[in-house]
Every structure is written in structure tokens, then in C-alpha cells.
Amino acid sequence: MVYTDLIFILAVFPLTTVVSLLDRSAEYKNMVLILTSLLFFSWGRSFGVCLIFLTVVTDWLLGLGAAKLRGRSGKDPAGLLPVAASAVLNVLAVIYYNKNFLPAAGEVQTVWYVQNLSAVYYCLRGFSYVYDVYKGKTGAEKNIFCLMTYMLSYHFMCAGPLVRYGDIQSQIRSREVTGDKLNTGLNCIFLGLGKAVILSDLFAGLRQTGLGSEITTAGSWIGMLSFAAELYFLFTGLCDISRGLCLTCGFVLPANYREIDPDELFSGFAGGVNCTVVGFFKDLLGISGSGGAPSAVRLTFCSGLCALMTGGFYMVKDRAGMGAAAAAAAAALLVTAEQAGLKKAMKGLPAAVKYIYLLLTVTFIAGLAYFDSFGAFRRWAMTLVGIGTPYTLSVAMRDLLLHRLTLIIIAFFAVCAPAKKWLFSAGDKLSARSRGWYGSVRAVKTLCTALVFIMSIMTLVVRVTGV
């Protein structure tokens, strides 16, 4: 089960929210959360529950062992044994999950790239807990049900954030669901559905048309940018849904992505997407040198290691992982180059030039991820400059762009921080004119949010029924 399943949106989530509000105690809410999360994970794959219980219990015991071995006087080297054991266990769990529970890449296309991450978030939470106990950043949890709430919550499973146990421990034991949290949470869920369903489907159609059988120069550019946008909106939409789900259950967690900032170039874009995981690995691998300045040697090593891990992770299931590995390696080299001096050299350039640079780099890396062979990638790259195709733009692509122009404009405002800031600023100025204008702006926002939710549900119904 995933966030965009109709049975989750229309049944599991509403029932979970309503039942959890019947009692104000955190223990009751945790019990409801554990039971519904087990249903969420075991839907269609009951054996997964056994794997989940095995890893939770093992990480709980390893955390207790790490705390005991650490000793009273500081870190004990023997405490690394539970950390290493947790790492091995969770890596094996990810490999087993990918190999036995997920379909091949070709069957679900883009969703496959994001859906694979759910097992990673789960296992990283278990490993980060044992690691933080060893480092003394949090105490070992003696109540396994509190740790189970942390590990099993579907609220931050599909797309993060990677929450450290020490940051959420107090909320597990005591939290309150307020009207403001429910309102903000539902808005996040509805708008996240719009990204993950409507906008993601929009760019999926553009990708299929641009990179399909009728290859053109403009179609190759538009198709690959659409592939990157499809991944981006799917992932950030799921992140918004995750944050909204947390709020409706009383949890306040950090966002898992940042707005795109052209001044930060590609390294800022890569670090801003899935930023909680990036932050954990920076802490784990010690990328920052003295004074917080990035160490070029450590950055190069860690970037290469992440590339190998990414490729190996995706190659467990399908040969398409070769493309993911190539894309991760290229991204690692680009991040290293920017940190080594390229970012400083481009500091004084106009923002428009930096946006163009970001689009070009994202398109190139998306191309590496999309194709599973260098030959296919080379043929696509040649069509970008008109080699191998006599046509500039197909009729199908032109018609699709015209028919979906409104959604494309909405997507532009959603991803472009300056445009979004201008739009929100204009709304705030109108609201400040008078009480009547304030009510009108709020009514328009509510209507638009409801419309996004209705369109998302309709899109999902069409996707399921094929009508």
C-alpha cells in the first residue's frame, strides 16, 4: 500500500485519524498507529510483517547492547559491534525487500525509483537509532512499544523524513492533536496529492510522448526534463503527504526537501531533495571538516560511496540500476567539482544563467538514470542537437503542450521559488486591503485546495478503472 492508493486515502487514513481522536493519551494513539501501520505494510504481502517484527526487535536489542557496552566513562570500541550488526541486518532487509516484494522497473516506470526508497527509510531509522545510542545522542529505549511506534509509523515511510529517535522521543510519549495541526495537515495532504498524482501524471505523459517512438529534437529535451519533473513532483508530493499525515497524528517533523535555490547550483538541489537523509550521512561519514568547511577529500570519497550504494541498491532488482548507478556517479562528480571551486567561480553570474546551468545538469543526469545502456543514452544525447532526427517538434507533443498548458504553468509556480513568492505576496497584499478581501482570498484558497483533492481522486479512479 502507498499514499496514492484509493483504499488508503478514502479508508485507512480517515479511519486512523478518527479512531486516534477518541482518546487523548499518547499510549492509545501509539497503539492505533502501530496496528494501522502493520495493515499498511502487510497489504498484499503478509510475510513482510514477520520481517518488520524481526528488524524492530533486533534493533531494540542492539540499542540496549550498544548502551551497555558504551559504558559510563564514554564510548567503548566494543559498542561498534551492535552498530555494525544493525548496519548488516538492515542492508540485508533492504535487499530482501527489493528482491521479493517490488516489481521490476519496467512494470511501474517512474514510481519504481521512488517506491524503492520506502524500505530504505525504514531500515535507516533502525540503524540511525542504534548509531545515536552508541554516540550518546540518545538513550537506549527500554519500552519496545515506543520504539515500535518510531519504526513502524507509515506517516514518514514512503518519502521520509528520516527522523532521529532523539528528536521525536518526547512526541511519542506526549503529543496533542489540535485543530490547527489538523487543518495544516489536511492542506499538506491535499496539495501533496496534487503533486504526486496530477502533476506527476502530467509530466509522465510528456515524457512518454517526447521519448517515445517519434523522436524529435525538442521532444528529447522536453521528454527528459519531464522525466526529472515527474520524479521531483512525485517525491516532493509524497513528502508533503507524509508531513500532513504526521500533523494529523500530532507529530511535528522537519520538512524533507527545500525550495530550489539557483545560487546553490546542482549540489544545493541534490542536497535539498531528501535533505534529512543527506544530513544523517553527513553526520555519519563526517563530510564537514574543521570549522564546518567541507573537506574535498571526504566529500569525494563519500560522494563516490553514495554512488556505489545507489547503483547497487537499484541493481538488486533490475538491470535499470545500471542507469541509476551512472547517474549517481555523475551527480557525485558534479557535486565534488562544485565544492572544489566551480560554485565559487559561478557566484557572480546572473540567476537566469544559474537556472539554465541547473536545467542542463539535471537533464543530463536524468538521461543517465533513464537509459539502461550507454548506446541508448548516446543516441538520445545526439538528438538534443538535431543529429539523427530531421524533425524539431512532433504534432503529438505540440497538442499535448497546448492542452496541458494550464497545469504546466501551475507546475512552474510550484517549483520556481521567486514565482511562488510573488504569487503569495500578491495574495497577502489583497488580504491586507480589507476584511472582505481577506475572506475572499481565504475562500479562493480553500476552493482551490478542495478542487485539487477532487481532481486527484478522479485521476486515481481513472488510473485504477482505466475509464
N, C-alpha and C positions, 0 to 999 in steps of 0.2 A: 504494500500500500504506500502511496505517496500523497503529497499535499494536494495534487491536482486531480485525484480520483474523486468522482462524484459521491461515492459512498462515504468518503472521509469528510467532504465539505458539507454534505447535507444530513449526515447521520452521526458519525463518530465524534466530530468536533462539537456540534451543538449539544449532544448528549453529555459529553465530557464536561463542557462548560456549565451546563445546568445542574448536573449532579454534584459537581465540586462546590457549587454555591450553596448547597443545602446545609453545610456545616462550616463554621469559620475556622476550625482548628487546622493547623498545618498537617498534622498526622493523617487526618481524614482526606485532605486534598492530595497528599502524597500517595495514599492507598489507591485513590481513584486514578491518579496519574500513572501509577505502576501497572494497574490492571488494563487500562485502555492502551497504554504503550505496548504491552505484550500482545494485545489484539492487533495493534498497528503493525508490529514486526512479523507476527506469525501468520498474517493473512496470506493464504496460499502456499505457505512453506512452514508447516508446524515444527519441523526439526530445528528451525532457526531459534526457537525458544530454548532448546537444550544448549545450543551454542552460546546464547546470551547468558544463561544462568552460569555456565561453566566459566566464562570470562569474568563475570561480575564477582563471583565467589573467589576466584583465583586472584584477581586484582585486590580484593579486600584483604585476603590473607597475606599477599605480598606487601601491601601497605603496612600492615601490622608488623610484619617481619622487618621491613626497612626501618621503621621507627625504633624497634628493639635493638637492631644491630647498630643503628646510628649512635646510640649511647648518650649519656648525659653530657659528656665533655665536647661534643662536636661530631662532625661527620666521620664515620668509621668506613674504611675502604670496603669492609665486608658488606656494607649497606648497598653497594653497587650490584650485588648478586640479585636481590629482588627486582631492581630496576632493569637489569639485563634480562631476567626471566620474563618480566612483564613485556618488554620490547619484543622478545621472540614469540611469546604467546599471541600478542596482538597482531604481529605480522602474519603469523600462520592463520589467524582467524580471518584477516582480510583476504588472504589468498584463497582460503577455502570458500569464503562467501562469494568472491568474484567468480570462482571456477564452477560453483554448483548452483548459485541462485540467480545470477544475472544473465540475460540473453546476450547473444553476440551483437557486436556494434551495428552490423548491417540491418538488424531487425528493428531497432528503435532509433537509429541515426543519432541526432544530436543529444537527445535525452540520455543516451548511454554514457556520455562523458561526465554529466553531472550526477546521474544516478549512482555511478560507481563510488562517488565521494561519501555516500551515507555510511558505508562500512568503515571508511577512514575516520570520520568524525567520532564514531562510536569507540573505535579502538584507541584513537589518540586521547580521548578523555580518560580511559583506563590507564594508559601509560603516563599521561601528564600527572594523574593523581599520585601514582607510586613515585614518580620523579620528584614531585613537590614535597612529598613526605620525606624522602631521602635528603633533599636540600634544606629541609627545615622551614619551608614556606607555608606549610600547613601541617596540622597534626593528623595522626592516623585516626580514621573514623572507626569507632567501635560498634556503632549501630549500623548493621548492614543494610537496613531499610533506607537510611538516609543516603548511603552510597548508591543503592539501587535506584532511588529517585534521580540522582545525578546522572547515572549511567544510562538509564532506560528512557528518560523523557524524550518523546518524539518531537517535542517543541523545538529542539535545536539539533535534530538528527540529519535531515535531508540536506541542509545547507548551512550548518553552523548556527551560531558562532561556537568556536572552541572555547568553552568556559572553563577556567581553572577552578578546582574544587574550593580553594580558599576564598575565591571571590563570590561564591554562591552558597557557601555552607550556612551562613546566617539566614538566608532567604528560604532554604529548605526547612529550617526549623521554625521560622516565623515569617509570615508574609500576609498581606491583605489585598484582596481584590476590590478596588474602588471603581466608582462609575467612570472616572477619568481614564483609568487604565483600560477598562472595557471599551470605551469609546475610541481611544487611540489605537488599541489593539485591533479592533474590527476594521478601522480605516486602513491600517497597515496590511491586514489580510486581504481586503478587497482590492487595494491598489497593487499588492503583490501578485494577486491572481491576474490582474490586468497585464502585468509584465510577463508573467510566466506562461500565460495562455494566449492572450490576444496578440501582444507584440512579438512574442516568440514565434507564434504561428505565422504572423505577417512576414517575418524575415526568413522563416523556413520556406515559404512559398517563393520568395525572391531568390533564395539560394538554389532551390530546385530548378527554377527557370533559368537562372544565369549560368549554372554549372551543369545543366542537363545536356541533352543531345544536340541542341542548336547552340553552338559555341560562337560568341561574338566578343569583340574587344571590350566594349562597355559592360557586356553581360558578365565577363570574367571578373572585372573589378567589382561590380555590384554584387555578384553572387558570393564572392569571398568575404567582402565586408558584411554582407548579410549573415554569413555563417558565424562571423565573430559577434555580430549584434545578437544573433539568436542565442548563442551561448551566454552572452552577457546578460540579456534580459531574463533568460531562464534562471540563471544563477541568482542574480540580484532580486528577482521576483520571489524566489524561494526563500531568500534571506529575509525579505520583508514579511512574508507569511510567517516565518519562524519567529521573528521578533514580535509580531502581532499575537501569535499563539502564546508566547511567554507572558505577555502583558495580561491576556485574558485569564491566565492562571496565577497572576500575582508576581511573576518574576520580572525583574528589570535587568536586562542584559545589554552588553555593548553591541553596537552595530558591527556587521561582519564585512562591510565594504565602505569605501569612501567615495566622494564625488571625484570625477576625473579632473585632474589639475594638469594643464599642459606644461606648466613650469617644472613639474616633476618628471616629465618625459615618460619613457616606457617603464623605467624602474618604479616610478610612482604609481603608474597604472597597475603593474603586476603586483606591487606590494599593497595597493589599496583594495584589490579584489581578494577576498579571503584573508583580511588583514589580521584576524585573531590567530589563524594558523601560522601566518608569517611571523607574528610576534612571538609565538611559542618557540618556533625553530630558531629565531634569533637568540632567544634566551638559552635554548638547549645547546646550540652549536657555538655560541659566543662569537657572533659575526662582528659586533662592535669592538673596537679596540679601546685604548685608553682615552678617557675624556668623552666617550661616546662616538668618536670618529670611526667610520667604517674602515676595517682592515682589508686592504686589497687582496692579500694572500688568503685570508679566511673567507672573504666573500667569494673569491674564485673557487676555492675548494668546496664551500657549502653550496654554491650555485650548481657546480658540476655534480655533486652528490644528489641534490634535489632532482636534477635532470635524469640521472640514472634511476632513482627511485620512482619517478613519474613514469618513465618508459617501462620499467619492469612491472609496475603496478598494472598498467593497462595491457601489457603484452601477456599477462597471465591468462586473459580470457580470449583475446582475439589478435590477429596479426595487425590490425589497425593501430595497435600500440606502438608499432614502429614509427608511425607518423607522430604520435604523441611524444615519443622519446626524442625525435628530431626537433620538434617544436620546443620542447623543454630545454634541450641543449642550446638551441639558437637563442632562446629567451635568457638563459644563464649567461651566455657570452655577451649579449647586448647589455644586460644589467651590469656586468663587470666592466664593460667599456664605458658606460655612462658614469659609473662611480669612479673610474680611473682618470677621467678628465673630459669626456665628451659632454657631460652635463654642464661643467664649468664653462666650456667653450661656447655652448649654445645659450648661456644665461642671458645675454643681451639681445637675443633675437626677438622679433615680434611674436605675440601669442598665436597669430594665424600660421606662422611658419612652424611653430611647435605642434600645433594641431595637425598640420599636414604631415610632419615627421611621425607623429603618433599614429595617424591613419595608415601610413605606408608600412611602418614596422608591424602594426597589428595585422595588416593584410598579409604580409609576408609570413609571419609566424602562424597565422590561421591556415595559410596554404600548406605549410609543412604538416600541420595537425590533420588536415582534411584528407590528404592523399596518403595511401599506404605504400607508395613506391616513388623513387626519385624520378623515374621516367614520366609518370603522370604529373608530378609537380613541375617538371621542366616544360612539358607541353602547355600546362596552364600558364606558367610564367611567360612563355613566348607569346601567348595570345594577348597578354597585357599590353604589349607594344605592337599588336597587329600582325604578328608572324603566325601563319598557319590558319588564318581566317580572313576572308575578304569582307566580312560584314562588321559594322560598328555596333548596331543595336537591333535585336530581333523585335518583331511585331508583338510577340507574346510578352516580352519584358516591358515594352513601351505601354501596352494596355494595362499590365498589372501595376506599373508605377502610377499611372493616371487613376486607376480605380482605387488604389490604396493610399492616395496622396495625403488624405487627412490623418490616417494612422501614422504615416511616415513623419509628418510634422509633429504629431504628439510625441513620437519616439525621440525626435530631435530635442524637444523641450525637456524630455525626461533624462536625457544623457548629457546635455550641454549645460554645465553649471551656470555660466553667465546668462543664458536664455531663461533658465528656470528662475534665477534670482530676479531678473527683470519682471517676469510674469508674477511672481509672488509679491514683489514690491508694488506693482500696479494694483494688485488686489488689496494690499494693505492700505494704499492711498485712497482707494474707493471706500473701504470700510471706515476710514477715519473721517469722511465727509459728514456723515450724519448717522443717526440710529437706523434710519430706513435703509441707507446704503449698506450698513453693516449687516442687517438682516438679509438683504438681497444677496450679498456676496456669500454669506453662510449657506443660504438656501441653494445657490448655484453649486457650491462645493459639495453639499450633501447630495444633490441631484446627480452630479457627475460621478460621485463615488458609487451611488446606487446603480447608475447606468453601467459603470464598469463591471460591477459584480454580476448584473443580469446578463451582459454580453459575454462575460467569462463562462457563466453556467451554460448559456446557449451554445457557445463554441465547444464546450466539453461534451454536451449532449450530441451535437453533430459529429464530434470525433468518435464517440462511442457507437452511435447508431449508424453512422455513415450516410445519413439522410442529407 
